[in-house]
Amino acid sequence: MLLEDKKLLVTGVLTDDSIAWHVARIAQEEGAEIVVTGFGRGLRLTERSVQRLPSPCDVIELDINDPGHVEALTGDLTERWGRVDGALHAIAFAPEDALGGNFLNTPAESAQIAFTTSAFSYKTLAVALLPLLEKAGGGGLVTLDFDNTQAWPAYDWMGVAKSALQSVTRYLARDLGAHNIRVNAVSAGPLSTVAAKSIPGFTRFDEVWGERSPLPWDSANPDPVARMVCVLLSDWAPMTTGEIIHVDGGFHAIAAGSGPDEG
Ligand SMILES: NC(=O)c1ccc[n+]([C@@H]2O[C@H](COP(=O)([O-])OP(=O)(O)OC[C@H]3O[C@@H](n4cnc5c(N)ncnc54)[C@H](O)[C@@H]3O)[C@@H](O)[C@H]2O)c1
């Protein structure tokens, strides 16, 4: 099995629509032992959704911006496993006034919250897990990106935070390579999750994917994204780091769809 004997932390599990939930499911099916994290008012939902995993697992409370929670996470995993082989960072948040076409009027504080929670937090998680990854002799970290190399409708400061997240991925790869830790991002096409539905105009993303993606993209199917995350957490990508891997049906490679006349 792909992830036999791996001990993996999966953050960002909210409902069983969460990309992270599907990563946890497939990782368990592939032999991994999993602990997930839940956040704030969503914690109860996380506790409910893990009951629907192949083997219901423990949930650790984690507000990535709360240093007490981060310290407790390291402590819990040290006692529980004494090592960690890898982790998924699936955390993002932007205040309402940082999304939805309000780009020119967004206050600095709201843009900063989007950056801290959605990009800087990858560094926070990496540092918290570093001693445990070292105990494992190295490992893999994966985050979830939405490609922001071009400006999107409505995505606004969340898009800026995603550009920062790509950069954080490269700097973490630079600094953690000596510890045999690979740091990558999976850039996903649009998937219908709670986070996605909170973006005003999210349906527009779906429409453009329908026009441009060479492979037929299904925003109700997170499996392809979750599978790639699992590959990157496995021993099958041992020399891949600092990479942004697109799992978007090929959308990023195509400038325009073929249009009605050309089929
Ligand atoms: N759904 C998409 O279309 C899509 C596409 C590309 C990338 N992504 C990214 O995938 C990741 C997971 O999102 P999702 O779509 O599965 O939605 P989701 O709503 O299921 O997950 C978002 C998670 O972020 C967590 N979170 C928010 N603030 C937090 C904090 N302060 N501390 C800890 N956790 C916090 C939430 O609890 C939730 O579990 C996000 O980074 C998102 O930007 C999503």
Ligand as a Chemical Component Dictionary entry (heavy atoms), coordinates in Angstrom:
data_LIG
# 
_chem_comp.id                   LIG 
_chem_comp.type                 NON-POLYMER 
_chem_comp.pdbx_formal_charge   0 
_chem_comp.three_letter_code    LIG 
# 
loop_
_chem_comp_atom.comp_id 
_chem_comp_atom.atom_id 
_chem_comp_atom.alt_atom_id 
_chem_comp_atom.type_symbol 
_chem_comp_atom.charge 
_chem_comp_atom.model_Cartn_x 
_chem_comp_atom.model_Cartn_y 
_chem_comp_atom.model_Cartn_z 
_chem_comp_atom.pdbx_ordinal 
LIG N1  N1  N 0  -12.393 24.062 -2.838 1  
LIG C1  C1  C 0  -11.658 24.559 -3.815 2  
LIG O1  O1  O 0  -12.148 24.857 -4.913 3  
LIG C2  C2  C 0  -10.178 24.723 -3.604 4  
LIG C3  C3  C 0  -9.338  24.819 -4.729 5  
LIG C4  C4  C 0  -7.978  24.991 -4.532 6  
LIG C5  C5  C 0  -7.473  25.058 -3.244 7  
LIG N2  N2  N 1  -8.312  24.961 -2.171 8  
LIG C6  C6  C 0  -7.740  25.042 -0.824 9  
LIG O2  O2  O 0  -7.936  23.832 -0.130 10 
LIG C7  C7  C 0  -7.830  24.102 1.261  11 
LIG C8  C8  C 0  -8.963  23.397 1.984  12 
LIG O3  O3  O 0  -10.186 24.011 1.630  13 
LIG P1  P1  P 0  -11.507 23.223 1.235  14 
LIG O4  O4  O 0  -11.922 23.718 -0.099 15 
LIG O5  O5  O -1 -11.361 21.760 1.475  16 
LIG O6  O6  O 0  -12.583 23.866 2.235  17 
LIG P2  P2  P 0  -12.944 23.596 3.799  18 
LIG O7  O7  O 0  -13.821 24.734 4.176  19 
LIG O8  O8  O 0  -13.478 22.233 3.940  20 
LIG O9  O9  O 0  -11.540 23.708 4.518  21 
LIG C9  C9  C 0  -10.961 24.910 4.985  22 
LIG C10 C10 C 0  -10.380 24.571 6.329  23 
LIG O10 O10 O 0  -9.601  25.663 6.865  24 
LIG C11 C11 C 0  -9.744  25.572 8.258  25 
LIG N3  N3  N 0  -9.312  26.807 8.941  26 
LIG C12 C12 C 0  -9.720  28.076 8.682  27 
LIG N4  N4  N 0  -9.119  28.917 9.555  28 
LIG C13 C13 C 0  -8.314  28.154 10.349 29 
LIG C14 C14 C 0  -7.432  28.437 11.435 30 
LIG N5  N5  N 0  -7.248  29.684 11.900 31 
LIG N6  N6  N 0  -6.751  27.406 12.013 32 
LIG C15 C15 C 0  -6.924  26.133 11.572 33 
LIG N7  N7  N 0  -7.755  25.799 10.559 34 
LIG C16 C16 C 0  -8.436  26.803 9.965  35 
LIG C17 C17 C 0  -11.227 25.298 8.442  36 
LIG O11 O11 O 0  -11.502 24.799 9.738  37 
LIG C18 C18 C 0  -11.470 24.266 7.363  38 
LIG O12 O12 O 0  -11.295 22.963 7.880  39 
LIG C19 C19 C 0  -7.809  25.619 1.405  40 
LIG O13 O13 O 0  -6.473  26.055 1.538  41 
LIG C20 C20 C 0  -8.375  26.086 0.075  42 
LIG O14 O14 O 0  -7.958  27.401 -0.264 43 
LIG C21 C21 C 0  -9.648  24.785 -2.329 44 
# 
loop_
_chem_comp_bond.comp_id 
_chem_comp_bond.atom_id_1 
_chem_comp_bond.atom_id_2 
_chem_comp_bond.value_order 
_chem_comp_bond.pdbx_ordinal 
LIG N1  C1  SING 1  
LIG C1  O1  DOUB 2  
LIG C1  C2  SING 3  
LIG C2  C3  SING 4  
LIG C2  C21 DOUB 5  
LIG C3  C4  DOUB 6  
LIG C4  C5  SING 7  
LIG C5  N2  DOUB 8  
LIG N2  C6  SING 9  
LIG N2  C21 SING 10 
LIG C6  O2  SING 11 
LIG C6  C20 SING 12 
LIG O2  C7  SING 13 
LIG C7  C8  SING 14 
LIG C7  C19 SING 15 
LIG C8  O3  SING 16 
LIG O3  P1  SING 17 
LIG P1  O4  DOUB 18 
LIG P1  O5  SING 19 
LIG P1  O6  SING 20 
LIG O6  P2  SING 21 
LIG P2  O7  DOUB 22 
LIG P2  O8  SING 23 
LIG P2  O9  SING 24 
LIG O9  C9  SING 25 
LIG C9  C10 SING 26 
LIG C10 O10 SING 27 
LIG C10 C18 SING 28 
LIG O10 C11 SING 29 
LIG C11 N3  SING 30 
LIG C11 C17 SING 31 
LIG N3  C12 SING 32 
LIG N3  C16 SING 33 
LIG C12 N4  DOUB 34 
LIG N4  C13 SING 35 
LIG C13 C14 SING 36 
LIG C13 C16 DOUB 37 
LIG C14 N5  SING 38 
LIG C14 N6  DOUB 39 
LIG N6  C15 SING 40 
LIG C15 N7  DOUB 41 
LIG N7  C16 SING 42 
LIG C17 O11 SING 43 
LIG C17 C18 SING 44 
LIG C18 O12 SING 45 
LIG C19 O13 SING 46 
LIG C19 C20 SING 47 
LIG C20 O14 SING 48 
# 
